[in-house]
Amino acid sequence: MSWFQKEIFLSPKPRGFHLITHEIREQVPEISEFFVGIAHIFICHTSASLTINENASPDVRIDFESHFNKMVPENAPYYKHRLEGSDDIPAHIKSSLLGGSVTVPISGGRFNMGTWQGIYLCEHRNYGGSRKLIVTVHGERKPR
């Protein structure tokens, strides 16, 4: 069994839900070296999150954003943390609801997800900037 870990940075994205599976694959080609394993993907931020969901229809990502904005509104009168703008505490709450990591199986050097699944960056800030991920892979490397 072998371990591999790499820090990567995602390009800045606007507020919303964005498919990032391809960005991870491009920046971590070492995944192709693993015959079988697990990839743990962790985001190093408290105002963005990761999840796995529908990868085909962009309407799903729009609906996610609409739902989370209604569920966790900006400027709620009971919020105390307001130092970084009206989108900050809602971003922290959304991040906690969705989570800071996903785990994906690796089979034959590729992510082994369902046909309609993709990894999302859930950007909860209006101007979140570049986001840092740590990708840790544990598994059996392909024979050389």
BAFI-3210 file (N, C-alpha, C; in Angstrom, 3 decimals, decimal comma, padded with zeros to 6 digits):
// residues 144
n [1|2|3|4|5|6|7|8|9|10|11|12|13|14|15|16|17|18|19|20|21|22|23|24|25|26|27|28|29|30|31|32|33|34|35|36|37|38|39|40|41|42|43|44|45|46|47|48|49|50|51|52|53|54|55|56|57|58|59|60|61|62|63|64|65|66|67|68|69|70|71|72|73|74|75|76|77|78|79|80|81|82|83|84|85|86|87|88|89|90|91|92|93|94|95|96|97|98|99|100|101|102|103|104|105|106|107|108|109|110|111|112|113|114|115|116|117|118|119|120|121|122|123|124|125|126|127|128|129|130|131|132|133|134|135|136|137|138|139|140|141|142|143|144]
n.u [000,849|000,380|000,986|000,027|000,246|-000,937|-000,957|-003,241|-004,441|-007,460|-008,849|-010,095|-013,578|-016,935|-019,545|-021,453|-022,188|-019,848|-018,564|-015,683|-014,252|-012,686|-010,631|-009,310|-008,431|-006,691|-004,713|-003,753|-002,371|-001,213|-003,052|-003,701|-001,794|-002,619|-003,953|-006,029|-007,792|-008,307|-009,311|-008,991|-010,315|-009,781|-010,835|-009,232|-010,560|-013,039|-015,295|-016,178|-017,113|-017,190|-018,831|-020,505|-022,349|-024,897|-023,636|-024,347|-026,627|-026,691|-028,687|-029,135|-027,033|-027,615|-030,084|-029,236|-027,735|-029,773|-031,494|-029,834|-029,330|-031,838|-032,334|-030,240|-030,112|-028,735|-027,933|-029,557|-031,331|-030,371|-027,674|-024,378|-021,715|-020,308|-018,165|-016,808|-018,516|-021,839|-022,141|-020,529|-020,947|-023,193|-021,826|-020,031|-021,846|-023,143|-020,936|-020,372|-022,696|-022,539|-019,908|-016,325|-014,874|-014,540|-014,686|-013,460|-013,622|-010,953|-010,414|-008,640|-006,967|-008,590|-011,145|-013,828|-016,810|-020,402|-022,160|-023,453|-022,254|-020,292|-017,598|-018,142|-017,124|-018,298|-018,874|-019,283|-018,928|-019,146|-016,839|-014,645|-012,103|-009,036|-008,972|-007,643|-006,885|-006,299|-005,226|-005,304|-004,157|-004,615|-003,595|-003,193|-000,582|-000,318|001,290|004,641]
n.v [-001,180|002,264|005,751|009,038|012,536|015,801|019,324|021,468|024,196|025,784|027,587|030,954|031,293|032,399|033,075|030,202|026,864|024,654|022,420|020,571|018,328|017,772|019,699|018,769|016,239|017,083|018,452|016,545|014,209|011,929|010,209|008,398|006,461|004,652|001,500|000,590|002,321|005,042|008,387|011,206|014,334|017,500|020,716|023,742|025,866|027,943|029,037|027,910|024,844|021,255|018,846|015,957|015,484|015,740|015,769|016,555|018,269|021,740|023,105|021,879|022,746|025,465|025,357|024,298|026,484|028,433|027,209|026,952|029,655|030,519|028,889|029,581|032,621|035,878|038,618|038,008|038,894|037,892|037,258|037,657|037,777|039,837|041,058|040,663|041,160|040,768|038,282|036,553|035,081|033,505|031,991|030,499|028,916|027,478|026,085|024,420|022,880|021,443|020,405|019,886|018,091|015,380|011,919|009,704|006,700|005,016|003,328|001,396|003,549|005,783|008,094|006,495|006,975|007,408|007,466|009,951|011,616|014,192|016,122|018,894|022,268|024,292|027,428|029,849|032,517|035,887|036,845|034,777|033,962|032,193|028,733|026,417|023,002|019,862|016,854|013,568|010,376|006,950|003,708|000,903|000,882|000,740|-002,024|-001,711]
n.w [000,000|-000,636|-000,073|-001,078|-001,377|-002,190|-002,563|-004,103|-006,153|-006,873|-009,588|-009,183|-008,520|-009,153|-006,745|-006,018|-007,238|-008,465|-010,880|-010,337|-010,847|-013,142|-012,876|-010,627|-011,534|-013,597|-012,148|-010,445|-011,679|-010,775|-009,692|-011,641|-011,369|-009,512|-008,907|-007,300|-004,753|-002,428|-002,632|-000,749|-000,451|000,623|001,623|002,356|003,729|005,349|004,344|002,056|000,468|-000,156|-002,196|-003,583|-006,480|-009,032|-012,337|-014,880|-015,654|-015,632|-014,334|-011,889|-010,261|-010,156|-008,838|-006,371|-005,380|-005,190|-003,324|-000,997|-000,486|000,274|002,475|004,204|004,798|003,937|006,150|008,378|011,312|013,732|013,462|014,639|013,842|011,701|010,558|008,127|006,013|004,596|003,433|004,796|007,409|006,613|004,678|006,247|007,698|005,630|004,665|006,851|006,867|004,434|004,368|004,628|003,103|000,731|-000,107|-002,460|-004,286|-005,999|-008,975|-011,190|-011,855|-012,025|-010,868|-009,300|-009,739|-009,919|-013,074|-013,399|-011,560|-010,014|-008,623|-006,615|-006,121|-003,708|-003,643|-001,380|-000,872|-002,124|-003,331|-003,283|-004,126|-005,046|-004,241|-001,932|-002,039|-000,445|-001,562|-000,778|-001,342|-000,870|-001,450|-003,691|-005,891|-009,477|-011,084|-012,264]
ca.u [000,000|001,159|000,337|000,434|-000,500|-000,573|-001,762|-003,554|-005,220|-008,507|-008,996|-011,206|-014,895|-017,974|-020,426|-022,269|-021,757|-019,035|-017,921|-014,222|-013,648|-011,642|-009,492|-008,577|-007,749|-005,585|-003,651|-003,272|-002,300|-000,700|-004,165|-003,665|-000,821|-003,202|-004,833|-007,192|-007,495|-009,250|-008,835|-009,647|-010,121|-010,090|-010,704|-008,605|-011,280|-014,251|-016,424|-016,457|-017,232|-017,141|-019,856|-020,616|-023,723|-025,204|-022,605|-024,799|-027,488|-026,302|-029,823|-028,987|-026,141|-028,371|-031,071|-028,512|-027,432|-031,044|-031,986|-028,990|-029,525|-033,102|-032,192|-029,288|-030,140|-027,845|-028,498|-030,529|-031,157|-029,722|-026,245|-023,455|-020,458|-020,573|-016,944|-016,307|-019,566|-023,108|-022,094|-019,531|-021,478|-023,921|-020,849|-019,544|-022,933|-023,301|-019,764|-020,544|-023,779|-022,103|-018,687|-015,039|-014,135|-015,217|-013,839|-013,842|-012,834|-010,157|-010,336|-007,976|-006,345|-009,603|-012,205|-014,888|-018,074|-021,517|-022,183|-023,941|-021,682|-019,105|-017,197|-018,464|-016,703|-019,447|-018,312|-020,335|-018,631|-019,265|-015,490|-013,875|-010,724|-008,496|-009,210|-006,617|-007,326|-005,292|-005,683|-004,535|-004,523|-004,058|-004,006|-002,218|-000,157|-000,233|002,640|005,422]
ca.v [000,000|003,475|007,031|010,178|013,743|016,966|020,544|022,086|025,424|025,940|028,949|031,655|031,090|033,226|032,395|029,180|025,471|024,475|021,127|020,707|017,009|017,869|020,467|017,880|015,254|017,741|018,843|015,370|013,088|010,762|009,293|007,349|005,446|003,767|000,446|000,659|003,177|006,049|009,776|012,104|015,701|018,398|022,140|024,460|027,135|027,827|029,692|027,140|023,444|020,265|017,813|015,185|015,460|015,710|016,405|016,782|019,436|022,931|023,550|021,336|023,637|026,706|025,056|024,204|027,850|029,065|026,596|027,314|031,077|030,653|028,181|030,332|033,956|036,945|039,694|037,587|039,812|037,237|037,071|038,553|037,859|040,656|041,813|040,470|041,340|040,064|036,907|035,770|034,053|032,483|031,111|029,552|027,979|026,598|025,219|023,386|021,986|020,576|019,721|020,320|017,061|014,248|010,744|009,084|005,514|004,984|002,008|001,435|004,842|006,839|008,203|005,534|007,572|007,103|008,122|011,323|012,263|015,017|016,817|020,326|023,320|025,102|028,736|030,536|033,952|036,624|036,955|033,832|033,842|030,860|027,830|025,391|021,661|018,838|015,565|012,465|009,101|005,742|002,563|000,038|001,420|-000,200|-002,591|-001,003]
ca.w [000,000|-000,837|000,206|-001,908|-000,997|-002,990|-002,438|-005,396|-006,061|-007,879|-010,099|-008,516|-009,115|-008,522|-005,803|-006,647|-007,195|-009,664|-011,076|-010,303|-011,040|-014,175|-012,345|-009,730|-012,384|-014,299|-011,229|-009,709|-012,620|-010,054|-009,428|-012,670|-010,970|-008,511|-009,398|-006,421|-003,618|-001,953|-002,672|000,200|-000,956|001,733|001,294|003,471|003,885|006,163|003,671|000,850|000,835|-001,227|-002,188|-004,824|-006,945|-010,468|-013,159|-016,257|-015,831|-014,867|-013,523|-010,533|-009,517|-009,935|-007,803|-005,101|-004,917|-004,807|-002,088|000,142|-000,179|001,000|003,739|005,036|004,181|004,412|006,969|009,385|012,445|014,872|013,220|015,351|013,083|010,514|010,261|006,769|005,026|004,816|002,923|005,519|008,321|005,850|004,027|007,263|008,012|004,466|004,631|007,877|006,454|003,338|004,774|004,088|002,374|000,092|-000,320|-003,727|-004,603|-007,235|-009,602|-012,496|-012,107|-012,250|-009,879|-009,568|-009,332|-010,795|-014,380|-013,309|-010,378|-010,126|-007,398|-006,643|-005,209|-003,310|-003,291|-000,641|-000,769|-003,377|-003,896|-002,480|-004,593|-005,296|-003,118|-001,771|-001,689|-000,188|-002,075|-000,204|-001,951|-000,248|-002,217|-004,335|-007,176|-010,601|-011,280|-013,300]
c.u [000,892|000,304|000,888|-000,399|000,015|-001,521|-001,992|-004,380|-006,210|-008,544|-010,165|-012,516|-015,901|-018,791|-021,308|-021,632|-021,092|-018,457|-016,406|-013,507|-012,481|-010,421|-008,647|-007,791|-006,529|-004,417|-003,076|-003,238|-001,797|-001,803|-004,136|-002,681|-001,410|-004,183|-006,145|-006,822|-008,645|-008,585|-009,668|-009,305|-010,654|-009,888|-010,225|-009,251|-012,553|-015,463|-016,692|-016,491|-017,141|-018,320|-019,800|-022,085|-023,758|-024,142|-023,077|-025,586|-027,017|-027,438|-029,724|-028,130|-026,813|-029,397|-030,420|-028,254|-028,703|-031,551|-031,155|-029,121|-030,830|-032,996|-031,303|-029,177|-029,042|-028,645|-029,602|-030,286|-030,429|-028,232|-025,446|-022,173|-020,720|-019,326|-016,511|-017,391|-020,762|-023,103|-021,201|-020,124|-022,379|-022,969|-020,318|-020,604|-023,115|-022,142|-019,886|-021,642|-023,323|-020,835|-017,453|-014,276|-015,079|-014,193|-014,372|-012,993|-012,088|-010,116|-009,670|-007,409|-007,307|-010,537|-013,312|-016,186|-019,163|-021,468|-022,526|-023,382|-020,447|-018,823|-017,461|-017,584|-017,950|-018,872|-019,419|-020,090|-018,816|-017,922|-014,555|-012,411|-010,328|-008,715|-008,179|-007,255|-006,115|-005,898|-004,738|-005,064|-003,834|-004,527|-002,848|-001,883|-000,132|001,174|003,355|005,985]
c.v [001,241|004,706|008,081|011,376|014,939|018,121|021,094|023,342|025,476|027,383|029,629|031,464|031,995|032,392|031,407|027,810|025,142|023,069|021,323|019,368|017,091|018,638|019,603|016,858|015,864|018,044|017,679|014,161|011,805|009,763|008,132|006,227|004,399|002,788|000,459|001,553|004,108|007,413|010,583|013,521|016,652|019,843|022,897|025,829|026,895|028,499|029,101|025,683|022,562|019,319|017,078|015,161|015,426|016,447|016,788|018,084|020,622|023,469|023,051|022,272|024,977|026,494|024,912|025,599|028,544|028,516|027,022|028,786|031,323|030,030|028,940|031,737|034,884|037,902|039,251|038,422|039,197|036,966|038,105|038,790|038,585|041,403|041,748|040,564|040,442|038,632|035,995|034,709|033,073|031,493|030,071|028,497|026,982|025,604|024,093|022,399|020,985|019,798|020,151|019,270|016,068|013,129|010,013|007,829|005,681|003,538|002,170|002,797|005,990|006,922|007,234|006,079|007,138|007,929|009,604|012,066|013,074|015,676|018,302|021,106|024,142|026,419|029,567|032,034|034,604|036,699|036,067|033,709|032,398|030,003|026,699|024,081|020,803|017,510|014,498|011,167|007,977|004,557|001,774|000,609|000,327|-000,767|-001,853|-001,951]
c.w [000,000|-000,513|-000,741|-001,467|-001,796|-002,681|-003,829|-005,147|-007,212|-008,342|-009,376|-009,275|-008,433|-007,539|-006,568|-006,514|-008,526|-009,723|-011,146|-010,525|-012,021|-013,682|-011,423|-010,551|-013,071|-013,372|-010,417|-010,664|-011,960|-009,698|-010,420|-012,331|-010,029|-009,149|-008,614|-005,232|-003,283|-002,073|-001,680|-000,237|000,096|001,295|002,532|003,697|004,682|005,524|002,285|001,271|-000,397|-001,080|-003,515|-005,207|-008,468|-011,293|-014,561|-016,411|-014,992|-014,003|-012,088|-009,694|-009,227|-008,828|-006,429|-004,533|-004,442|-003,481|-000,876|000,510|000,559|002,397|004,726|004,439|004,724|005,286|007,930|010,654|013,639|014,654|013,996|014,546|011,765|010,020|008,803|005,708|005,269|004,299|003,759|006,443|007,580|005,149|005,016|007,582|006,860|004,381|005,656|007,496|005,394|003,670|004,010|003,316|001,714|-000,060|-001,545|-003,940|-005,927|-007,718|-010,962|-012,851|-012,348|-011,047|-010,263|-008,975|-010,301|-012,073|-014,274|-012,105|-010,726|-008,791|-007,586|-005,675|-004,950|-002,798|-002,665|-000,459|-002,138|-004,099|-003,084|-002,884|-004,862|-004,048|-003,129|-001,341|-001,359|-000,623|-001,531|-000,792|-001,197|-001,062|-002,781|-005,708|-008,228|-010,686|-012,412|-014,305]
res [m|s|w|f|q|k|e|i|f|l|s|p|k|p|r|g|f|h|l|i|t|h|e|i|r|e|q|v|p|e|i|s|e|f|f|v|g|i|a|h|i|f|i|c|h|t|s|a|s|l|t|i|n|e|n|a|s|p|d|v|r|i|d|f|e|s|h|f|n|k|m|v|p|e|n|a|p|y|y|k|h|r|l|e|g|s|d|d|i|p|a|h|i|k|s|s|l|l|g|g|s|v|t|v|p|i|s|g|g|r|f|n|m|g|t|w|q|g|i|y|l|c|e|h|r|n|y|g|g|s|r|k|l|i|v|t|v|h|g|e|r|k|p|r]
***
